[in-house]
Structure formats: structure tokens, C-alpha cells
Amino acid sequence: MDGPRDAGRTEPAEGDPGTDTPDRAAPAPLGGVGPWPGGPEAWPDEPRYDPELLVNGDTRNVVDRYRYWSMDAIVADLDTTRHPFHVAIENWQHDMNIGSIVRSANAFAAETVHIVGRRRWNKRGAMVTDRYQHVEHHEDVAALVRFARDAGLPIIAIDNVPGSVPIETTRLPERCLLLFGQEGPGLSAEAIDAAEQVLEISQFGSTRSINASAAAAVAMHVWVMQHVFR
């Protein structure tokens, strides 16, 4: 795996598409790499490289091994190594955490992110990682349940509600769908009823809950610890 060598690194985002807007041009951020040294005569003769990036440099928020690669080439390569867990988020109130959850799903190589409810979602927190992450929409929980059933994916809800059990003491299925609710209200009653298990993240301070995107990142990392670093 190439991920650990970039662990903890922070880079500026490539042109932030903002909220519910198509990707648009933005000033190039600092960081990344400049044009390929040596000019066109020195360019690598491989189809995965993007000629425009070779000419202008690559300031995108990608790990070093993907520098100068085209977006399609990166997605194709990620498709060979994605992990068999999916992530779903309820989107009834236009939660600003969804973009951050998509970014974490990309970082942990989730198979697919599923948006449940409103089709439009706040992309700002995704930092353009949605370009490289499979994202699907389901109009309601029932549609998500049908997908999960057809795909053979048990639904694992993450919420600190009565009857939930600690995720730290639970063995997550290798193939599963991790379902998250919104900041504030958490998961809907329908989503909790649809889950095979309801897990909570253990907390030890005074706050009633942690941020929804933080909870999603913790849960995905628990999966990684159990199935990648076992």
C-alpha cells in the first residue's frame, strides 16, 4: 500500500468546487510539483499521464504516486485497491459534514459513498476528492436497503442511541455498509430499524456526541484496523 508514506501530510485543495456548484476554475494553490523537467522530449510515454499536467505542473490534492496522472487513470488505479466497505449518509437537512465524510471515504479507500435523501449535497468539505470517489444517490432509506440487500451488504448503523454497542469491542464484517446520520438529529428511526447492528463510538468527556464527520472517520479507521492491519 502507498498510503502510509503520505500519512499525516496536509496539502492545499485543488480548486474547491464550493457548494452544489459544478467544478469551476480556481487559482492554483501553492504546493504540488511544477512542469515535468526537460520539456516534451522528456515526457513519459504512458497513457496514464495527462499532457496538460506535464506542461503546467500538478498542484492537486493527491499523493505523490499520482502526480501528473489523469483523473481517469487515478480512478482506474484506485478501483483495483478499494476496500469492500461502503459508506452511506442521510442527507435530509443539507448537512455540511457530508463533504468531509466523502473526503475520509476517499482517504480510507471505501468502495462507494451513498447519499440518502436530498440529491444535492455540500461538496466544500470534500476538497474535490469526490472526483476520485464513487458516489451514488438513493432517494430514501428504503432504496438504500434494497441496494444493500441486492449487494449482500449488512447495514451497520453508527449512532449513540439506546441499545447501541461499542464499536471498539465489535468485529465489523469485511463487506458491509456503514450508515451515518446527520449532525444533531443523528440517524432517522427508519435507518436504525434497517440496520443489522447499531454501534456507538465510546466517549469519555462531557459532550453528548462527536462531530458527524469525525464519527465517520473513526468508524472507517476501525474497519481499516480490523481488516487491513490485522
N, C-alpha and C positions, 0 to 999 in steps of 0.2 A: 504494500500500500504506500502511496506517495503522500497521503495526508499528514502523518505525524511530523514530517520535516517542516511543515508550514504551520504547525500548531501554535496558537497564541499570536500569530502575526496579524497585524491590522493594516489594511490598505485603504486608500480612499476609494469611494464608489465610482464606477463608471457612470456616465450621465444618468442621474436619477430621474426616472420617468414620472415621478410625482404620484398624485392620487387619481386613479381612474382615468388616466390620460394615455394615449399611445406613446410609445417611445419617441423621444424627440432629441434633437441635437443639443448638446450642452458643452460648455467649455471643458477642455481636457483637464483632469485633475493632476496634481503633482504625483510622482511615483511611477512605477512601471519601468518600461525599457524604451529606448529610442529606436530609430530605424535600424534594420538589420545591417551590421557593419559590412562594408565592402561594396555596397551597391548591388544592382540586379545581377551582375555576373556571379556574385557570391550567394545568391538566394538558394535555399534548399529546394531540390526538385521533388517535392512530395505534395500531393493534393490537399493534405490537411492544413497547409499554411495559407493564410489569407494575404493576397498581394498588397491590399491596402495597408494592412498592419505592418507588413515588411517595409513598406515605403515610409509610413508615418510614425511607426512605433506602436507599442501596446501598453496603454495605461489602464486596462480593465482590472476589475477585482477578481483575478483568477490566480491560481497557484502557478509557480514558475514553470512547471512542466507543460502548461497550456499556453505559454506566451507565443504569440503570433499565429496560433491555431484559429481557424474559422469557428464561428459559433456552432455550426452543424457538426464539425469534426469533434468539438468538445462534447456535445450532447451524445454523439455516437459512441465516443470512448467511455463516457460515464455510464451509458446503457450496458456496458459489458461488466460493470462492477457495482451496480446499485444493489443495496441491501433489500431483502424481501419483506420489509415492513412498510406500511403505508401510514400516512398522517391525514386526519380529517379535522376540519374546524367548522363549527357552526358560525354562520355569518348572518345573524338576524338584525344587528344594530350597527353594521358598518364598523366593526371592531378594528382599531388601528394596530392591534397586535398581530394581525394575520400576516402582514408583510414580514415581520420578524420571524414568525414561525416558518414561513416559506424559506427564509434565509437559513435557518437552523436545519431544516429538512434537507436543503442542498448540502450543507456542511457535513451532515451525517449520512449522506447518500441514500435518503429514503427513495423508495421506488416511485411513489406518486403522492402528491398532495391533493386532497379533495376538499373543495369549498362547498359547504352545505347551506342552502338558503339563498340569500341575495347573490346574484351573479357578479356584480361589481364589488371589488374589494380594494382596500387601501394598499397600494403597492410600495409606498415610500420606504417602509422598513425592510422590504425585500432587497434593496440595494442592487437591483437588476438581476439577482440570482434566479428570478422566475424564468429568465431566458434559457436557463440550462436545466430547469427542473420541470418534470411533467406535472401539470396542474389540470385537474378535471373539476367540473361543476355538477352538483346534484341539487335538484330543486327543493328537496326536503329530506328528512331523516329516512322516510320510507324508501326513497330512491337509493340512498346510500346503503341501506340494509340489503336491498335487492342486489346491488353491486357486490357487496361483501359476501353474501351467500353464494352468488354465482362464481365468485373468485376463490371460494373456500377460505376466506379470511375471518377469523374470530375478531369481534369488535371488543377492544379493551378501552373502557372509558377512564379518563383521568380527572378526578374531582374529589375534593374533600367533603363528601356528603356522608350522612349517617349510613353505616353499613359498609363503607369502603375499607379496604385493607391496605397495609403499607406496600408500596411498590418495591421497597428495599428488601422485603422478605418474600417476594413473589417471583416465580420464574415466568418470564414473558415467553409466549410462543415465538418461534423463529419467524413464521409467517403470520402476520397479524395486522390489524388496523388500529392505530392509536387515535382515539377520538377526544377532542378537546372542545370546551365551551368558550364562552365569551368572558371578557373581563367584567367582573361584577356579578352578573347572574349565574355564571358557570354554565354547565350543561343543562339542556332542557330535560324535562321529565321523560319525553319520548326517547331522547337519546340514551338516557340512563336505562330505561326499560329495554332498549335494544341491545345493550351490552351484555356480553357473556361474563365479564368481570368489571368491577368498578374499583379502581386503585387510587390511593392518595399518596402524595409526597409528604414524608414526615417533616414536621416543623417544630421548632423548639423555642421560638421567641414569642412576642406579644401579638404580632399581626395575625389576622384571621386567615390570610391567604397570601400567596406569592403571585406576582405578575403572570398573566396567562402565557405570554411568550417564554418567560423563564421556566414555567412549569413544563411547557412542551419540550424545551431544550433539555431539561433534567431527565424527562421520561425517555427521550430519544437516546441520551447518553447511557441510561441504564440498559437499554436494549443493546447498545454497542458493547458495553462492558460484559454483558452476558453472552453475546453471540460472536463477537469479533476478538475480544481479548480473553476468552475463557481459557 
